[in-house]
Amino acid sequence: MLARTETVGAARRFSWFKSGLFWRTFLLLGLLTTLSMASWIGMINAVQRGPQVKQTAELVISVVTITRAALTHSAIDLRKELLFDLVSNEGIRINALYPTDEVDPPPDTPLMPEIEAIVKDKLGADTRFSSRVNGVAGFWISFKIDGDEYWLMLERERLASLSGVQWLGWAGVVGVLSLLGAALISSLINLPLARLTAAARAIAQGKRPDPLPEKGAQEIIEANRSFNQMVDDLQQVESDRALILAGISHDLRTPLTRMQLELEMAKLSTEAREGLQSDIAQMDAIIGQFLDYAKPTEAASFVTVDISYLLADVARAAERMPSMRVSSDIEAGVHVLGNETDLRRVFNNLVENARRYGATPGGDITEIDISCRVVAAGGVKRAVICLQDHGVGVPRGQIEQLLKPFTRMDTARGQANGAGLGLAIVERVVGRHGALLALRNRDGGGLQVELSMPMVA
C-alpha cells in the first residue's frame, strides 16, 4: 500500500510535466516566440544588408575623396596643421604607405567583400584594405596623391554595426521577456481550468467546492455558471436522497416495532419465535444500514481522534462476540482528524463484514487481525490501518465490486444477509476523511482491508 501511495504521489507530482495544459501552452507560445524572433532577425538582416553595405561604402569613399582633395589643394605649410585637425577632430589618420609596412588582412565581416567591391569601383582596383597596419588597429584604406601612396585610417566605431554577440544579447533579453509573457498568458489561460479541475476533484472526494467565480471570458462565465448550477443540483439530489432514505427507513421501523411486540405476545413455538425474531433483527439491521448510508459526513464535525484507542475499543468489542478470535497490533498514540462516530462505524462495519463472510474454513471461528502503524512517506506521516480475516477471500476480478452499494458476493463469501451497504458505507466515510482505501486478498486466504489516513501534526 505504501509503495502504491508513493508511486501515485510521484505520478501526480510529475504529471504536469507530461500533460499539463500550462506547460503545453507555455511551450507552444515559447516555440512560436522563438520562431518569430528567428524570422524577424533573418528578415532584418536581409533587408538591412544592402543599405548598410551601401552606406558604409559611401562613407569610406566620401572620407577618402574629401581628405585627398583637402590635402591636394591645401598649402604645403598648412598640411601638418590639417593632418593634426583630422586626427583630433575627425579621428582620421593619414600615414605614408611603404612597402615594408606590416599589413594585416581586412576585417573579417560578412559585409566586407561587398564594401570592398563598391569602394574599389570608385577609388580604383588597386585600393587596399587592412584591419591593422604596423600594429595599429583601425579601418585602413589606401589612396594615391600624384603617384604617392598613403594610408587613411578611420576609427572602427564609425563603421561598427551590431555584432553577433550584441545581436545574441538583445535576442536573449527579448527571448526572456517573451517567455515571461508566455508564462503569464499560460497561467491566465490555465487558471480557470485549474479551478474547475480542483472543484471537480473536490466533488469526486465527496466535498462541496466553493462556487467558481463567474467572471472573465464569456465561455468561462458560462462554464463556471453551469458547473455551479450542477453542484447545487447534485447537492439537492443528495439531500433529497438522504431525506427519502431516512424517511423510508424511519417509517419502516414503526411496523417492525409493532411486529416485535405482537411476536412477544403471540403463542408460538420457540423455534418459530426465534426464527421470526431473527428475521425482524435482520430487517432492522438493513434499515440501520440505509440510515448510515444516507447520513452525511461533514468536515466541520472533524476533531482530533485517538485512532489507537478507538481501534483497541473496537477490538475488545469484537472479542466479546461469539465465535470471534481477534489479534491486534496497534501502535499507541496515533491521532488523526475526523469524526469519531463515523470512524467507529467504519471499523464496526469491517468487523461485521468479516464476522459474516470471513469464517476460517473448516471451523465456526472467525479470525480477525487488526493492526495500526505509522508510516512516513514524502515527509508526511500517515496512519496505516489494516483489518484482515482468514476466510476464503474474494475472486480477484470481483474485489472492486465489493465497494458498490447493494453488492453482495454470495458465491465467494458465503450466504450474505444484509443490504450490501457495509463496504459502501466504509468507502463513503473514508473518502470524506481524505483517506485511501485498498482491498485485496490476504496471502493464505481471506480479505484484507487497508486504510491510510493523514496524521495530525
C-alpha positions as CSV (number, residue, x, y, z in Angstrom):
1,M,0.0,0.0,0.0
2,L,2.9,2.4,0.9
3,A,4.7,1.7,-2.4
4,R,1.5,2.3,-4.3
5,T,0.9,5.6,-2.4
6,E,4.4,6.8,-3.2
7,T,4.0,5.8,-6.9
8,V,0.7,7.6,-7.2
9,G,2.2,10.7,-5.4
10,A,5.2,10.8,-7.7
11,A,2.9,10.4,-10.8
12,R,0.8,13.3,-9.6
13,R,3.9,15.5,-8.9
14,F,5.3,15.0,-12.4
15,S,2.0,14.7,-14.4
16,W,2.1,18.5,-15.1
17,F,5.4,18.0,-17.0
18,K,3.9,15.4,-19.3
19,S,0.5,16.6,-20.0
20,G,-0.2,19.9,-18.1
21,L,-2.1,22.4,-20.0
22,F,0.0,25.2,-18.6
23,W,3.2,23.7,-19.9
24,R,1.7,22.8,-23.2
25,T,0.6,26.3,-23.7
26,F,3.9,27.7,-22.4
27,L,6.0,25.6,-24.7
28,L,3.8,26.3,-27.7
29,L,4.0,30.1,-27.0
30,G,7.7,29.8,-26.4
31,L,8.2,27.9,-29.7
32,L,6.1,30.5,-31.5
33,T,8.1,33.3,-30.0
34,T,11.4,31.7,-30.9
35,L,10.3,31.1,-34.5
36,S,9.0,34.7,-34.7
37,M,12.3,36.1,-33.4
38,A,14.4,34.0,-35.8
39,S,12.2,35.1,-38.7
40,W,12.4,38.7,-37.6
41,I,16.2,38.6,-37.2
42,G,16.6,36.9,-40.6
43,M,14.3,39.5,-42.2
44,I,16.1,42.4,-40.6
45,N,19.5,41.1,-41.8
46,A,18.1,40.5,-45.3
47,V,16.5,44.0,-45.5
48,Q,19.3,45.8,-43.8
49,R,22.3,44.2,-45.6
50,G,22.1,46.2,-48.8
51,P,21.5,49.7,-47.3
52,Q,24.2,49.1,-44.7
53,V,26.8,48.0,-47.3
54,K,26.0,51.0,-49.5
55,Q,26.0,53.4,-46.5
56,T,29.4,52.2,-45.3
57,A,31.0,52.2,-48.7
58,E,29.7,55.7,-49.4
59,L,31.1,56.9,-46.1
60,V,34.5,55.4,-46.9
61,I,34.5,56.9,-50.4
62,S,33.4,60.3,-49.3
63,V,36.0,60.5,-46.5
64,V,38.8,59.4,-48.8
65,T,37.8,61.7,-51.5
66,I,37.4,64.8,-49.3
67,T,40.6,64.1,-47.4
68,R,42.5,63.6,-50.7
69,A,41.0,66.8,-52.1
70,A,41.9,68.8,-48.9
71,L,45.5,67.6,-48.9
72,T,45.8,68.3,-52.6
73,H,44.6,71.8,-52.5
74,S,46.0,72.9,-49.2
75,A,49.2,74.9,-48.9
76,I,52.3,72.8,-48.2
77,D,53.0,74.8,-44.9
78,L,49.4,74.2,-43.7
79,R,49.3,70.4,-44.4
80,K,50.8,69.5,-41.0
81,E,48.1,71.5,-39.2
82,L,45.4,70.0,-41.4
83,L,46.6,66.4,-40.5
84,F,46.5,67.3,-36.8
85,D,42.9,68.7,-37.2
86,L,41.9,65.5,-39.0
87,V,43.2,63.3,-36.2
88,S,41.9,65.4,-33.3
89,N,38.5,66.4,-34.7
90,E,37.5,63.6,-37.1
91,G,39.6,60.7,-35.9
92,I,41.2,60.4,-39.4
93,R,44.9,59.5,-39.5
94,I,47.0,59.8,-42.7
95,N,50.3,57.8,-43.0
96,A,52.6,57.3,-45.8
97,L,52.4,53.8,-47.3
98,Y,55.7,52.0,-47.5
99,P,56.4,48.5,-49.0
100,T,57.8,47.4,-45.6
101,D,54.6,48.1,-43.7
102,E,53.2,45.2,-41.7
103,V,49.7,44.9,-43.1
104,D,47.0,42.6,-41.7
105,P,44.1,41.3,-43.8
106,P,40.9,43.4,-43.9
107,P,38.2,43.0,-41.2
108,D,36.6,39.6,-41.4
109,T,32.9,40.6,-41.6
110,P,30.1,39.3,-43.8
111,L,29.7,42.8,-45.4
112,M,33.4,43.4,-46.1
113,P,33.6,41.8,-49.6
114,E,30.7,43.9,-50.9
115,I,32.1,47.0,-49.3
116,E,35.5,46.4,-51.0
117,A,33.9,45.9,-54.4
118,I,32.0,49.2,-54.2
119,V,35.0,51.2,-52.9
120,K,37.4,49.7,-55.5
121,D,34.9,50.5,-58.2
122,K,35.0,54.2,-57.2
123,L,38.6,54.7,-55.9
124,G,40.4,52.2,-58.1
125,A,41.1,48.5,-58.3
126,D,44.5,48.9,-56.5
127,T,42.8,50.2,-53.3
128,R,43.9,48.2,-50.3
129,F,42.2,47.4,-47.1
130,S,43.5,46.4,-43.7
131,S,42.4,45.9,-40.1
132,R,45.9,46.7,-38.7
133,V,48.9,48.5,-40.1
134,N,52.2,48.4,-38.2
135,G,50.4,47.2,-35.1
136,V,47.8,50.0,-35.1
137,A,44.3,48.7,-35.2
138,G,41.7,50.5,-37.2
139,F,40.0,50.5,-40.6
140,W,42.8,51.3,-43.1
141,I,42.3,52.3,-46.8
142,S,45.0,53.1,-49.2
143,F,44.8,56.0,-51.7
144,K,47.1,58.0,-54.0
145,I,48.0,61.6,-54.5
146,D,50.1,62.4,-57.5
147,G,51.5,58.9,-57.6
148,D,52.4,58.7,-53.9
149,E,50.5,56.2,-51.8
150,Y,49.1,56.8,-48.4
151,W,47.1,55.1,-45.7
152,L,43.9,56.6,-44.3
153,M,42.7,55.2,-41.0
154,L,39.1,55.5,-39.7
155,E,38.2,54.6,-36.2
156,R,36.3,51.3,-36.2
157,E,33.5,52.9,-34.1
158,R,32.4,55.0,-37.1
159,L,31.8,51.9,-39.2
160,A,30.7,49.5,-36.4
161,S,27.2,47.9,-36.6
162,L,25.6,45.4,-34.2
163,S,27.9,42.4,-33.7
164,G,26.8,38.8,-33.4
165,V,27.3,38.9,-29.7
166,Q,25.2,42.1,-29.4
167,W,22.5,40.6,-31.6
168,L,22.6,37.5,-29.4
169,G,22.4,39.6,-26.2
170,W,19.4,41.6,-27.5
171,A,17.8,38.4,-28.7
172,G,18.3,36.8,-25.3
173,V,16.7,39.8,-23.5
174,V,13.8,39.8,-25.8
175,G,13.5,36.0,-25.5
176,V,13.4,36.1,-21.7
177,L,10.8,38.8,-21.7
178,S,8.8,36.8,-24.3
179,L,9.0,33.7,-22.2
180,L,7.9,35.6,-19.1
181,G,5.0,36.9,-21.1
182,A,4.2,33.4,-22.3
183,A,4.2,32.1,-18.7
184,L,1.8,34.9,-17.7
185,I,-0.5,34.2,-20.6
186,S,-0.4,30.5,-20.0
187,S,-1.2,30.9,-16.3
188,L,-4.1,33.2,-17.1
189,I,-5.4,30.7,-19.6
190,N,-4.9,27.8,-17.3
191,L,-6.2,29.3,-14.1
192,P,-10.0,28.9,-14.9
193,L,-9.5,25.3,-15.9
194,A,-7.3,24.6,-12.9
195,R,-10.1,26.0,-10.6
196,L,-12.6,23.8,-12.5
197,T,-10.4,20.8,-12.1
198,A,-9.9,21.4,-8.4
199,A,-13.7,21.8,-7.9
200,A,-14.4,18.6,-9.9
201,R,-11.8,16.7,-7.8
202,A,-13.5,18.0,-4.6
203,I,-16.9,16.7,-5.8
204,A,-15.2,13.3,-6.5
205,Q,-14.0,13.3,-2.9
206,G,-17.5,13.9,-1.6
207,K,-16.8,17.6,-0.7
208,R,-18.8,20.6,-1.7
209,P,-16.4,23.1,-3.5
210,D,-16.7,26.8,-3.2
211,P,-18.6,28.4,-6.1
212,L,-16.5,29.2,-9.1
213,P,-16.1,32.9,-10.0
214,E,-18.5,33.9,-12.8
215,K,-16.2,36.4,-14.5
216,G,-13.7,36.6,-17.4
217,A,-14.4,35.5,-20.9
218,Q,-17.9,34.6,-21.9
219,E,-17.1,31.0,-22.4
220,I,-15.5,30.8,-18.9
221,I,-18.5,32.5,-17.4
222,E,-20.9,30.1,-19.0
223,A,-18.8,27.0,-18.0
224,N,-18.4,28.2,-14.4
225,R,-22.1,29.1,-14.1
226,S,-23.1,25.7,-15.4
227,F,-20.7,24.0,-13.1
228,N,-22.1,25.9,-10.1
229,Q,-25.6,25.0,-11.1
230,M,-24.6,21.4,-11.4
231,V,-23.1,21.4,-7.9
232,D,-26.3,22.9,-6.5
233,D,-28.3,20.3,-8.3
234,L,-26.1,17.5,-7.0
235,Q,-26.4,18.8,-3.5
236,Q,-30.1,19.0,-3.8
237,V,-30.3,15.4,-5.2
238,E,-28.0,14.2,-2.4
239,S,-30.2,15.9,0.2
240,D,-33.4,14.6,-1.3
241,R,-31.9,11.1,-1.5
242,A,-30.8,11.2,2.2
243,L,-34.2,12.5,3.2
244,I,-36.1,9.8,1.2
245,L,-33.8,7.0,2.6
246,A,-34.1,8.3,6.1
247,G,-37.8,8.8,5.8
248,I,-38.5,5.3,4.4
249,S,-36.2,3.7,6.9
250,H,-37.8,5.6,9.8
251,D,-41.3,4.7,8.6
252,L,-40.4,1.0,8.2
253,R,-39.2,0.8,11.8
254,T,-42.7,1.6,13.2
255,P,-44.3,-1.6,11.8
256,L,-41.2,-3.5,12.8
257,T,-41.6,-2.4,16.4
258,R,-45.3,-3.4,16.3
259,M,-44.4,-6.8,14.8
260,Q,-41.8,-7.3,17.6
261,L,-44.5,-6.6,20.3
262,E,-47.0,-8.8,18.6
263,L,-44.4,-11.5,18.3
264,E,-43.7,-11.4,22.1
265,M,-47.4,-11.7,22.8
266,A,-48.1,-14.5,20.3
267,K,-48.3,-18.1,21.3
268,L,-45.7,-19.6,19.1
269,S,-43.2,-22.4,19.4
270,T,-39.7,-21.5,20.5
271,E,-38.2,-22.4,17.1
272,A,-40.8,-20.2,15.2
273,R,-40.4,-17.3,17.6
274,E,-36.6,-17.3,17.3
275,G,-36.9,-17.5,13.5
276,L,-39.2,-14.5,13.3
277,Q,-37.1,-12.6,15.8
278,S,-34.0,-13.2,13.6
279,D,-35.9,-12.0,10.5
280,I,-37.0,-8.8,12.3
281,A,-33.5,-8.2,13.6
282,Q,-32.1,-8.6,10.1
283,M,-34.7,-6.2,8.7
284,D,-33.8,-3.7,11.4
285,A,-30.1,-4.1,10.6
286,I,-30.8,-3.4,6.9
287,I,-32.8,-0.3,7.9
288,G,-29.8,0.8,10.0
289,Q,-27.5,0.4,7.0
290,F,-29.8,2.6,5.0
291,L,-29.7,5.3,7.7
292,D,-25.9,5.1,8.0
293,Y,-25.5,5.3,4.2
294,A,-27.8,8.3,3.9
295,K,-26.2,10.2,6.8
296,P,-23.7,12.8,5.5
297,T,-20.2,13.2,7.0
298,E,-19.5,16.9,7.4
299,A,-15.9,18.1,7.6
300,A,-17.0,20.7,10.1
301,S,-17.5,17.9,12.6
302,F,-13.9,16.7,12.4
303,V,-11.9,16.7,15.6
304,T,-8.6,15.1,16.7
305,V,-9.3,11.4,17.2
306,D,-7.1,8.9,19.1
307,I,-7.3,6.2,16.5
308,S,-5.2,3.8,18.6
309,Y,-7.7,3.9,21.4
310,L,-10.7,3.6,19.0
311,L,-9.2,0.5,17.3
312,A,-8.4,-1.1,20.7
313,D,-12.0,-0.5,21.8
314,V,-13.4,-2.0,18.6
315,A,-11.1,-5.0,19.0
316,R,-12.3,-5.5,22.6
317,A,-15.9,-5.3,21.4
318,A,-15.2,-7.8,18.7
319,E,-13.6,-10.3,21.1
320,R,-16.8,-10.4,23.1
321,M,-18.8,-11.6,20.0
322,P,-19.4,-15.4,19.9
323,S,-17.1,-17.4,17.6
324,M,-14.6,-14.5,17.2
325,R,-10.9,-14.6,17.7
326,V,-9.1,-11.2,17.4
327,S,-5.4,-10.5,17.4
328,S,-4.3,-6.8,17.4
329,D,-1.0,-5.0,16.9
330,I,-1.9,-1.3,17.4
331,E,0.7,1.4,17.8
332,A,-0.1,3.7,20.6
333,G,-0.6,7.5,20.4
334,V,-1.7,7.7,16.8
335,H,-4.1,10.6,16.2
336,V,-6.0,11.6,13.0
337,L,-8.5,14.3,12.1
338,G,-12.0,13.0,11.6
339,N,-15.5,12.2,13.0
340,E,-15.1,9.6,15.8
341,T,-18.6,8.3,15.4
342,D,-18.3,7.8,11.7
343,L,-14.8,6.2,12.0
344,R,-16.2,3.8,14.7
345,R,-19.0,2.9,12.3
346,V,-16.4,2.1,9.6
347,F,-14.4,-0.3,11.8
348,N,-17.6,-1.9,13.2
349,N,-18.8,-2.5,9.6
350,L,-15.4,-4.1,8.7
351,V,-15.6,-6.3,11.7
352,E,-19.2,-7.3,11.0
353,N,-18.3,-7.9,7.4
354,A,-15.5,-10.2,8.5
355,R,-17.7,-11.9,11.0
356,R,-20.4,-12.7,8.5
357,Y,-18.3,-13.7,5.5
358,G,-14.8,-14.4,6.7
359,A,-15.1,-17.5,8.8
360,T,-12.0,-19.7,8.8
361,P,-12.6,-22.7,6.5
362,G,-13.1,-25.9,8.4
363,G,-14.5,-24.3,11.6
364,D,-17.0,-22.0,13.0
365,I,-14.5,-19.4,14.3
366,T,-13.8,-16.1,12.6
367,E,-10.2,-14.9,13.0
368,I,-9.5,-11.2,12.6
369,D,-6.2,-9.4,12.6
370,I,-6.3,-5.6,13.4
371,S,-3.1,-3.5,13.1
372,C,-2.2,0.1,13.1
373,R,1.2,1.6,12.4
374,V,2.7,5.0,11.4
375,V,4.4,5.3,8.0
376,A,6.3,8.3,6.8
377,A,6.2,9.0,3.0
378,G,7.4,12.2,1.4
379,G,7.8,13.9,4.7
380,V,4.1,13.2,5.6
381,K,3.2,10.8,8.4
382,R,0.1,8.6,7.7
383,A,-1.7,6.1,9.9
384,V,-2.0,2.8,8.1
385,I,-4.8,0.6,9.5
386,C,-5.2,-3.0,8.4
387,L,-8.0,-5.4,9.1
388,Q,-8.0,-8.8,7.7
389,D,-9.8,-12.1,8.1
390,H,-8.7,-15.7,7.4
391,G,-11.7,-16.8,5.3
392,V,-11.9,-17.9,1.6
393,G,-11.4,-14.4,0.2
394,V,-13.0,-12.9,-2.9
395,P,-12.4,-13.8,-6.6
396,R,-9.8,-11.3,-7.9
397,G,-12.0,-9.9,-10.6
398,Q,-14.8,-9.1,-8.2
399,I,-12.9,-7.2,-5.4
400,E,-13.8,-3.8,-6.9
401,Q,-17.5,-4.8,-6.9
402,L,-17.5,-5.0,-3.1
403,L,-17.4,-1.2,-2.8
404,K,-20.5,-0.7,-4.9
405,P,-23.8,-0.2,-3.0
406,F,-26.2,-3.2,-2.7
407,T,-23.4,-5.6,-3.9
408,R,-23.1,-8.9,-2.1
409,M,-20.6,-11.6,-3.1
410,D,-22.7,-14.5,-2.0
411,T,-20.9,-17.2,-4.0
412,A,-17.5,-16.1,-2.8
413,R,-18.2,-15.1,0.8
414,G,-21.0,-17.4,1.8
415,Q,-24.6,-16.6,2.1
416,A,-24.9,-12.9,2.6
417,N,-27.5,-11.4,4.9
418,G,-28.0,-7.6,4.5
419,A,-28.5,-4.8,2.0
420,G,-24.9,-4.9,0.7
421,L,-24.1,-1.4,2.0
422,G,-21.5,-2.2,4.6
423,L,-18.4,-1.6,2.5
424,A,-20.1,1.1,0.5
425,I,-20.6,3.0,3.8
426,V,-16.9,2.4,4.6
427,E,-15.8,3.8,1.2
428,R,-18.1,6.8,1.6
429,V,-16.9,7.7,5.0
430,V,-13.3,7.0,4.3
431,G,-13.4,9.2,1.1
432,R,-14.8,12.1,3.0
433,H,-12.0,11.8,5.5
434,G,-9.4,12.2,2.8
435,A,-8.1,8.6,3.4
436,L,-7.1,5.9,0.9
437,L,-8.9,2.6,0.9
438,A,-7.5,-0.6,-0.6
439,L,-9.0,-4.1,-0.7
440,R,-7.0,-7.2,-1.6
441,N,-6.9,-10.9,-0.9
442,R,-4.7,-11.9,2.0
443,D,-1.8,-14.2,1.4
444,G,-3.0,-17.5,2.8
445,G,-6.7,-16.8,2.4
446,G,-9.1,-14.1,3.5
447,L,-9.9,-10.4,2.7
448,Q,-7.5,-7.6,3.7
449,V,-8.8,-4.1,4.0
450,E,-6.2,-1.3,4.4
451,L,-6.8,2.4,5.2
452,S,-4.2,5.1,5.0
453,M,-5.1,8.3,6.8
454,P,-3.1,11.5,7.3
455,M,-2.0,12.0,10.9
456,V,-2.4,15.1,13.0
457,A,0.8,17.0,13.3
